[in-house]
Amino acid sequence: MKHLIDIKDLSVKEIDDLIEVAKDIINHRDNYSHKCDGKKLATLFFEPSTRTRLSFEAAMMELGGNVLGFSEASSSSVSKGETVADTIQVVGCYADIIAMRHPKEGAPYVASVKSTVPIINAGDGGHNHPTQTLTDLLTIKCEKGRLDNLTIGLCGDLKFGRTVHSLITAMARYNNIKIVLISPDELKLPEYVKKEVLEKNNIEYVETKDIEEYMSELDILYMTRVQKERFFNEADYIRLKDYYILNKDKLKVAKNDLCIMHPLPRVNEISTDVDDDPRACYFKQANYGKYIRMALILKLLEVK
């Protein structure tokens, strides 16, 4: 049985195949509307989510399947002391596939060891968010037409941002990728990601505090919010939360075909005056997420 816990669980060919299926779904939606008739997806979300949970649910519904689950830990038996492993084994009796989000790193892996059905990691703490990464890759492929020969700027919370860690890991396997890391000192990309991913794969990268320094070179600008829920000290969060705000003025020197991305939710880090810019792709990105999750569900359920 195959699970998706980490983006590294998928080969480059598997990722490319998923992207092609997602693109086919976009162009031929009617062909897929009954692919999962009689199948059930359980969404087990132990921490809040809007886009990811609803995207999974919409994906399964568009495939003809049904959805069950919960949207917060307090509404599950975990609040009574039940372990994740026990929860997973019980839910596996009722569903064919499980999408799980948990605040603790490694929880989806623990679940996968005990599960009788495929597990999809829908985010575990500051660790991984592989389906967001698949969403990002589909967005880049559709908007730029390629996944190689790109200069990608990653801006904001690079320390705790699981979407950033997963995207770097995925992009490191493609050719001629350059990474620009834009963050304050307190939110820099962890050393282990630099060493084990960027340096190990000979990926060229630079670090800067200035969002405008490399703006003219970027093909992709990936903005992230400073995540209040990852901070132990509220004063640090307040000091850093508005460190970067992308607005029209900062985009004056950017390429005409720059792709501006954000995993959402947005707080203040992208001004609303950017929303009408044709380079803004973050709402398209959310839509692409549904289609790549449809492709992933089909793959893990082995539906032809």
Stockholm file with secondary structure:
# STOCKHOLM 1.0

chainA/1-304         MKHLIDIKDLSVKEIDDLIEVAKDIINHRDNYSHKCDGKKLATLFFEPSTRTRLSFEAAMMELGGNVLGFSEASSSSVSKGETVADTIQVVGCYADIIAMRHPKEGAPYVASVKSTVPIINAGDGGHNHPTQTLTDLLTIKCEKGRLDNLTIGLCGDLKFGRTVHSLITAMARYNNIKIVLISPDELKLPEYVKKEVLEKNNIEYVETKDIEEYMSELDILYMTRVQKERFFNEADYIRLKDYYILNKDKLKVAKNDLCIMHPLPRVNEISTDVDDDPRACYFKQANYGKYIRMALILKLLEVK
#=GR chainA/1-304 SS CCCBSSGGGSCHHHHHHHHHHHHHHHHCGGGGTTTTTTCEEEEEESSCCSHHHHHHHHHHHHTTCEEEEESSGGGSGGGGTCCHHHHHHHHTTTCSEEEEEESSTTHHHHHHHHCSSCEEEEEETTTBCHHHHHHHHHHHHHHHSCSSSEEEEEESCTTTCHHHHHHHHHHTTSSSEEEEEECCGGGCCCHHHIIIIIITTTCEEEEESCTTTTGGGCSEEEECCCCGGGCSCHHHHHHHTTSCCBCTGGGTTSCTTCEEECCSCCSSSBCGGGTTSTTBCHHHHHHHHHHHHHHHHHHHTTCC
#=GC SS_cons         CCCBSSGGGSCHHHHHHHHHHHHHHHHCGGGGTTTTTTCEEEEEESSCCSHHHHHHHHHHHHTTCEEEEESSGGGSGGGGTCCHHHHHHHHTTTCSEEEEEESSTTHHHHHHHHCSSCEEEEEETTTBCHHHHHHHHHHHHHHHSCSSSEEEEEESCTTTCHHHHHHHHHHTTSSSEEEEEECCGGGCCCHHHIIIIIITTTCEEEEESCTTTTGGGCSEEEECCCCGGGCSCHHHHHHHTTSCCBCTGGGTTSCTTCEEECCSCCSSSBCGGGTTSTTBCHHHHHHHHHHHHHHHHHHHTTCC
//
